[in-house]
Amino acid sequence: MSEGDTARVAARPVLVVGATGDLGGRVVGELLSRGHAVRALVRPGTDAGRLEGRGVEVVRGDMLLPPTLDPAMRGVSAVITSAIGYSRRRKGDSLRTDFEGNRNLVDAAKRQGVPRFVLLSILQCQLAPKVPHFWAKKEAEDYLERQGVPFVALRPGAFLGGGSGGYLARGLRRGKLLRMTPPGVRITFIHPDEVARALARAVDASVPLGQRIDLGSDRALSTEELAELLTRVLGRPIRPGGLGMIRGMRLLGRILPSVRDLSAMFEFFATGRYVADTARQAELFGPVPRVEEEAERLGRETGLL
């Protein structure tokens, strides 16, 4: 690509899918701070006033309605999608968004010749066929590759803050940390601000295409180690929760479809394989944050510091 072509691509907007969500909103902020024009795909009926107030171009559409996607994709320099359905944030959300919706986005990007597709994936998704929302990300990565759409897939670990921060804070105020792993099993944590920063930077030509990049903090922690770290950072005693929740989740997952995905995720965490290799992250996005820094962010944004 010539310098002139690069400049023309940079002048086009970046489309953000999922911009009304917690992480998507952070991505929009990062892009705006870096001087990008931003376009957002927003479902009909969803309030987009906050985005419009920030100067974001809003295009109405739905990942499950393919004809609505081409107008949003037309003329963009890149697409970033952080949209998910498995969290059921809005009535009617489901895993269809994560499977079918992502395929529809990829197809639209191919039709419109989008030069760069940045996918929010999940750490070690390729190892977790029994966790539906993890596997949906693996399938989306593979579909991008099969369709020949130029892509970058970022695979963060467990969020220590953001949308999950409020839920964690309720327990932390009582001096208790939600147990996510059996004793001694470590997993990777990261604050969503770091994820948003990496997603926004991944639209740049300096980040090579065809990459699947782990994102995390400097080291993985067990629940016990995270409780000790939060005790030091927050200046209050934090104790890890008992195993009852994990056991209860496993039992509920057998009888309640709505809990099955979450139960399978906790079972995968227990394998000890949910750990990031952050070498490529450091090469492309700069120093990997220390988990103490991520815990401090959690404390500040939840009012615990």
C-alpha positions in Angstrom: 0.0 0.0 0.0 1.4 3.4 -1.0 1.7 6.4 1.4 -1.3 8.0 -0.4 -3.4 4.8 0.0 -2.5 4.6 3.7 -3.5 8.2 4.3 -6.9 7.6 2.5 -7.6 4.5 4.6 -6.7 6.3 7.8 -9.2 9.1 7.0 -12.0 6.7 6.8 -14.1 5.9 9.9 -13.5 2.8 12.1 -16.7 0.9 12.7 -17.2 -0.3 16.2 -19.7 -3.1 16.8 -20.8 -3.3 20.4 -20.1 0.4 21.1 -23.0 0.7 23.6 -21.5 -1.9 25.9 -18.9 -1.3 28.6 -15.9 -2.4 26.7 -17.1 -1.0 23.4 -17.5 2.4 25.0 -13.9 2.2 26.1 -12.8 1.3 22.6 -14.7 4.3 21.2 -12.9 6.6 23.7 -9.5 5.1 22.8 -10.1 5.6 19.1 -11.3 9.2 19.5 -8.3 10.0 21.6 -6.1 8.7 18.8 -7.8 10.9 16.2 -9.9 8.4 14.5 -13.4 9.1 13.1 -15.7 6.5 14.6 -18.9 4.9 13.3 -21.0 2.6 15.5 -23.4 -0.1 14.6 -26.3 0.2 17.0 -29.4 -1.9 17.2 -32.8 -0.3 16.6 -34.3 0.7 19.9 -31.0 1.1 21.7 -30.2 4.6 23.0 -27.2 6.0 21.1 -27.4 9.5 22.5 -24.1 9.2 24.4 -22.3 8.1 21.3 -23.8 10.9 19.2 -22.8 13.3 21.9 -19.2 12.2 21.4 -19.3 12.9 17.7 -19.8 9.2 16.7 -21.7 8.5 13.5 -24.5 6.0 14.3 -25.8 3.5 11.8 -28.7 1.3 12.9 -28.4 -2.4 12.2 -28.3 -5.8 13.8 -25.8 -8.6 13.5 -28.6 -11.1 13.0 -30.0 -9.1 10.1 -27.4 -9.3 7.3 -29.0 -6.7 5.0 -28.5 -4.0 7.7 -24.7 -4.6 7.9 -23.5 -3.5 4.5 -24.4 0.2 5.0 -22.4 0.2 8.3 -19.4 -1.4 6.7 -19.3 0.7 3.6 -16.2 2.9 3.3 -14.6 2.0 6.7 -10.9 1.6 7.3 -11.4 -1.1 9.8 -14.0 -3.0 11.9 -13.7 -3.6 15.6 -16.2 -5.9 17.2 -16.6 -6.5 20.9 -20.3 -7.4 20.6 -21.5 -10.5 22.5 -24.9 -12.2 23.0 -24.0 -14.8 25.7 -24.1 -12.3 28.5 -27.8 -11.6 27.7 -27.3 -7.9 28.6 -30.5 -7.1 26.6 -33.7 -9.1 26.4 -33.6 -11.5 23.5 -29.8 -11.8 23.5 -28.4 -15.3 23.0 -25.5 -17.3 21.7 -26.9 -16.7 18.2 -25.1 -13.4 18.2 -21.8 -15.1 19.0 -22.1 -17.8 16.3 -24.4 -16.6 13.5 -24.0 -12.9 14.2 -20.2 -13.0 13.9 -20.4 -14.9 10.6 -22.8 -12.3 9.3 -20.3 -9.6 10.2 -17.5 -11.4 8.4 -19.6 -11.9 5.3 -20.5 -8.2 5.2 -16.8 -7.3 5.7 -15.9 -9.5 2.8 -18.6 -8.0 0.5 -17.5 -4.5 1.3 -13.8 -5.2 1.1 -13.0 -4.1 4.6 -9.2 -4.0 4.9 -8.9 -4.9 8.6 -11.2 -6.8 10.9 -10.3 -6.7 14.6 -12.1 -9.4 16.6 -12.4 -9.5 20.4 -11.8 -13.2 21.0 -11.1 -15.1 24.2 -7.9 -16.5 25.7 -7.4 -20.2 24.9 -10.7 -20.4 23.1 -9.2 -23.1 20.8 -8.9 -25.4 23.8 -12.4 -25.1 25.1 -14.9 -26.8 22.7 -17.3 -27.5 25.7 -17.6 -23.7 26.6 -20.0 -22.4 24.0 -19.1 -18.7 24.1 -15.4 -19.6 24.0 -15.9 -21.9 21.0 -17.9 -19.2 19.2 -14.8 -17.0 19.2 -12.7 -19.9 17.9 -15.2 -20.4 15.1 -15.2 -16.7 14.3 -11.4 -16.6 14.0 -11.5 -19.7 11.7 -14.3 -18.2 9.6 -12.3 -15.0 9.1 -9.4 -17.0 7.9 -11.5 -19.2 5.6 -13.2 -16.2 4.0 -10.0 -14.4 3.4 -10.9 -11.4 5.5 -7.8 -9.6 6.8 -8.0 -9.9 10.6 -6.4 -9.5 14.0 -7.9 -11.5 16.9 -7.1 -10.4 20.4 -7.6 -13.0 23.2 -7.9 -11.4 26.6 -8.0 -13.2 29.9 -10.6 -12.7 32.7 -11.7 -9.1 33.2 -10.6 -7.5 36.5 -13.0 -4.6 36.3 -15.4 -3.0 33.9 -18.7 -4.7 33.6 -17.7 -7.4 36.0 -16.2 -4.8 38.4 -19.5 -4.0 40.0 -20.3 -7.6 40.7 -16.8 -8.1 42.2 -17.1 -5.0 44.3 -20.3 -6.2 46.0 -18.3 -9.1 47.4 -15.1 -7.1 48.1 -17.1 -4.7 50.2 -18.0 -7.6 52.4 -14.3 -8.7 52.4 -14.9 -11.7 50.0 -13.6 -12.5 46.6 -15.7 -14.6 44.2 -13.9 -17.9 43.7 -13.1 -18.6 40.0 -10.7 -21.5 40.4 -10.1 -24.5 42.7 -7.3 -23.8 45.3 -3.9 -23.2 43.7 -5.1 -23.1 40.1 -3.9 -19.9 38.3 -5.6 -17.9 35.5 -4.9 -14.7 33.7 -6.5 -11.4 34.6 -6.6 -8.1 32.7 -8.4 -4.8 33.1 -10.7 -3.9 30.2 -9.0 -0.5 29.7 -5.9 -2.5 28.6 -8.1 -4.6 26.2 -9.7 -1.4 24.8 -6.3 0.1 24.2 -5.1 -2.9 22.4 -8.3 -3.2 20.3 -7.9 0.5 19.2 -4.2 0.1 18.4 -4.9 -3.1 16.4 -6.4 -1.0 13.6 -3.0 0.4 12.8 -0.9 -1.0 10.0 1.9 -1.5 12.5 0.0 -4.6 13.9 0.5 -7.4 11.4 -2.6 -9.1 10.0 -3.4 -12.8 10.6 -2.4 -12.5 14.3 -4.0 -14.3 17.3 -2.7 -12.4 20.3 -3.1 -13.3 23.9 -3.7 -10.3 26.3 -3.1 -10.4 30.0 -1.2 -8.9 32.9 2.3 -9.8 34.0 1.4 -13.1 35.7 -1.5 -15.5 36.3 -2.9 -15.8 39.8 -4.9 -18.3 41.9 -8.0 -17.1 43.7 -5.9 -17.2 47.0 -3.1 -15.1 45.4 -5.6 -12.6 44.0 -7.2 -12.2 47.4 -3.9 -11.6 49.0 -3.0 -9.0 46.4 -6.3 -7.2 46.8 -5.9 -7.2 50.6 -2.6 -5.2 50.0 -3.9 -3.0 47.3 -7.3 -2.1 48.9 -6.0 -1.9 52.4 -8.8 -4.2 53.7 -8.8 -7.9 54.4 -10.1 -10.0 51.5 -10.7 -13.7 51.8 -11.3 -16.1 48.9 -14.8 -17.6 48.6 -15.4 -21.2 49.3 -15.8 -24.0 46.8 -19.6 -24.1 47.2 -20.2 -21.7 44.4 -18.2 -23.7 41.9 -19.9 -26.9 42.9 -23.3 -25.3 42.8 -22.6 -23.9 39.4 -21.6 -27.3 38.1 -24.9 -28.8 39.4 -27.1 -26.0 38.1 -25.4 -26.2 34.7 -26.7 -29.8 34.4 -30.3 -28.7 34.7 -30.5 -25.0 33.6 -29.5 -24.2 30.0 -29.0 -20.5 31.0 -26.2 -21.5 33.5 -24.6 -24.3 31.3 -22.2 -21.9 29.5 -21.0 -20.3 32.7 -20.6 -23.7 34.4 -18.6 -25.0 31.5 -16.3 -21.9 31.7 -15.6 -22.5 35.4 -14.8 -26.1 34.6 -12.3 -25.0 31.9 -10.7 -22.5 34.4 -10.1 -25.5 36.7 -7.8 -27.1 34.1 -5.2 -24.5 34.6 -4.9 -23.8 30.8 -6.5 -20.3 30.9 -3.1 -18.6 31.0 -1.8 -16.0 28.6 1.6 -15.9 26.8 2.1 -12.1 26.8 5.3 -12.0 24.7 3.5 -10.9 21.5 1.4 -8.5 23.4 4.6 -6.8 24.7 6.1 -6.6 21.3 3.0 -5.0 19.7 1.4 -3.0 22.4 4.1 -2.1 24.8 4.9 -3.1 28.4 2.5 -5.7 29.9 0.7 -4.2 32.9 1.5 -5.6 36.4 -1.6 -7.2 37.9 -1.2 -4.8 40.9 -1.9 -2.0 38.5 -5.0 -3.7 37.3 -6.2 -4.3 40.8 -5.7 -0.6 41.6 -7.8 0.3 38.5 -10.5 -2.0 39.8 -10.3 -0.3 43.2 -10.6 3.2 41.8 -13.4 2.6 39.4 -15.5 0.8 42.0 -14.9 3.3 44.8 -12.9 0.9 46.9 -9.8 3.0 46.7 
